Each structure stands twice: as C-alpha cells, then as structure tokens.
Amino acid sequence: MQGQPRPAATVEETISRMDRYVALGLFGQQEVAQLLGLNVTDLTCLGHILGAGDTPLAAGDLAGLTNLTTGAVTGVLNRLERAGYAHRQPDPSDRRRVRVVADPTAAAHIIAVYEPFYARLGAVFAEYSPDEIAVIADWFGRATVEMRAHLAQVRAGELGLAAP
C-alpha cells in the first residue's frame, strides 16, 4: 500500500484530535462496560487479560500495566471472577503466584463486542503505508511512556495544584 497525501496539521490540531478521540473512547468504554455489567476499570483490566493470550498475566503484571495498586487489582479480580469473566490459576512455575485467565465464553462475548470496531480500524489502517503504520505504532508506544510519567507526577502530587 502506498501512503496517500495527507493534509498538513499542527501539533496543536493533532493534540486536539487526540483529545477528542480519547474522550469519545472513554465514553465508549463506559457504554461497553455497562453493556457487559462491568465498570471501566474492570473492563480495562479484562482487556489486558485477553491481550495476554496464551501467556496469562500475574496479578502484579496487571497492576503494572494499569497503574493500579496490587490491592486494587485484587478487588478487580474478585469482581471479574464473580461476574464469570476471568479466574485465577496457580502459576505452574511458582505455586505461590497466581495467573489470571479469561473465561473462554466471556472472551468470545467481548471479542464480538469489539470486533466491528477493530474491523473499522483495520479499514482505516489499510489506507496507510507500512512506514506510516510504523510511525503511528511508534507514536503510541512513546506517548504511553509519557502518559505513565505524567500519571506518576499526578499521583505524587508533583504538579503543585490545589483543588479549586
């Protein structure tokens, strides 16, 4: 696929578009979570569990991916188990650790919810060259690092802001 000419955009315009996409995504996640009988945090964690595929995540890995405390992850896993979306299983290499596995039926249900959206995104990506897709992937990876750094500052109270 050959890349197509794109209209010029400033950094400010691009950040504005990103903000609108992220905001719409947040509202979308709220609706999907409600459809599935979950809250957004639990749905996000379930997404990471599903994304791990055949290599189940340890609870601590899930905490690292989501920036949640291990205590918060315990609550998430309890709710996901009660709802039938996931279960814990002993780590075969270290029985003191647990791994989290998605229920196959629940996984199929969630995939059915997201599959149409991912197909739409696939159609969008089809309009980009492999080099352009590499730039997009690189940007998301680097932006994720910066988001983690910013969240660490927010959590540490380093922004010097007081509530209005």
N, C-alpha and C positions, 0 to 999 in steps of 0.2 A: 504494500500500500504506500502510495506516495502521499506525503503530507500536503495539505491544502493551504492556500494563503489564508492568513488569519488577520482580522482587524487589529490594529495596534491597541494596546491597553496600558494604562499607567499602573504603577504599583498600587496606588490608592483605589483605582477602579477594580483591580484584581482582588484586593483585600475586601472591598465592599461585596463583590460577588461571592467570595468565600464566606463572608459573614451571613449572607442571605441563604446560601446552601446549608451551612451548619445549623442555622436557626430552623430552617424547614426540616432538616434531618432530626433535630431534637423533637419537634412537634410530631414528626412521623414516627419516631421511636416511641413516643408516648402512646400514640394510637395503636401501634403494633403490640406494645406491651399490654395495653388494655384488652386488645383482642385475644391475647394469649393468657390473660389472667395473671400477669406479672407486673412488677414495677420496672422502671427503666434500668435501674442498677442491675437487677436480676437478669433482665434481657441482655444487657451488655455482657455480663459475665457468661451467660449461656452462649452468646456469640463466640466468645473466646474459647469456651469448652468445645464447641462444634468445630471451630477453626483449628484446633489441635489435632483433629483427625484421629489417626491410629496411634498417636503418642499422647495419651491422656496427661493433662496438666496436674501437677501437685497443687494443693491449696495455696502454698506460698508463691508458686509461679503465677497463679491467678491474681493474687494480691499485687504482685509486681506489675503485671500487665495493666491492671485497672487503677493503680494508685490508691487502692483501698488498704486498710489495715487488715491484718490476719483475723482479728476479731470480727470485723465487718464481713469478711469473706466467709467465715463460719456461719454467720446469720444468713447470708445469701445461699450457701449450700444447703442449709436446713430448709429454707423456703423452696428451693428448686427440687429437693428430694420430696418434700410434702406434696408439691404440685405434680410430681411424676416426670419432671423434665431431665433429671440427672440423678446419679447416685455415686457414692464414694466406694472405692475399692482399694484394698491394700496394695501398696507398691510391691511388685514381685521381687525387686532387688533390695528393698529395705522395708520390712513389715511395720516399722514404726511410722512410716509416712503413708499418706493416702493419696490416691489419684482420683480425679473426677471424670466420670464418663457420662456422656449424654445418653438418654434412653433412645433407642433406635426409632421407635414410633414417634416420639416427640420431635426428634431430629427431622424426620421426614415431614412432619407438620410445619415446622419452622422453615424448612427449605422451600416448601410450597408457598409460604407467605412471601419470602424474599425473592424467589426465582424470577417472577416477572420483572422486578426492579433490576436485578442483575442482568437480565436479558436486554433491558433498555440501555443499561450502562455499556454492555458489550457492543450494542449498535453504535453508541457514541464513540467508543474506543476504536471501532472499525474505521472511523473517519480520520484516524491519526496514523502517522508512520510509526514503525518500531522505535525510531530515535525519539520521536515526540512522546511516545508512551514511556520510554525510559526516563525522560525529563520529568514527566508527571509523577512517576513512581519515586524518583529521587526526591522531588519536592515534598511529597507526602512523608517520606521517611525522615527527611531533615526537619520538616515542620513538626513532626511528632516529638522529636528530641527537644525542640524549642518549647513546645507545649508542656512537656514534663518539667523542664527547667522553670518555666513560669509558674506552674502549679506548685512546685516546691517553694518558690518565693512567696506565693499567696499563703500557703499553709504555714510557713514560718513567720508570717506577719512582717515580711521584709519590705512591703510596699509603702509602709508608713501612712496608711489611710485609716481613718476612723469612720465609723458608721455616721451617716448624715443625721 
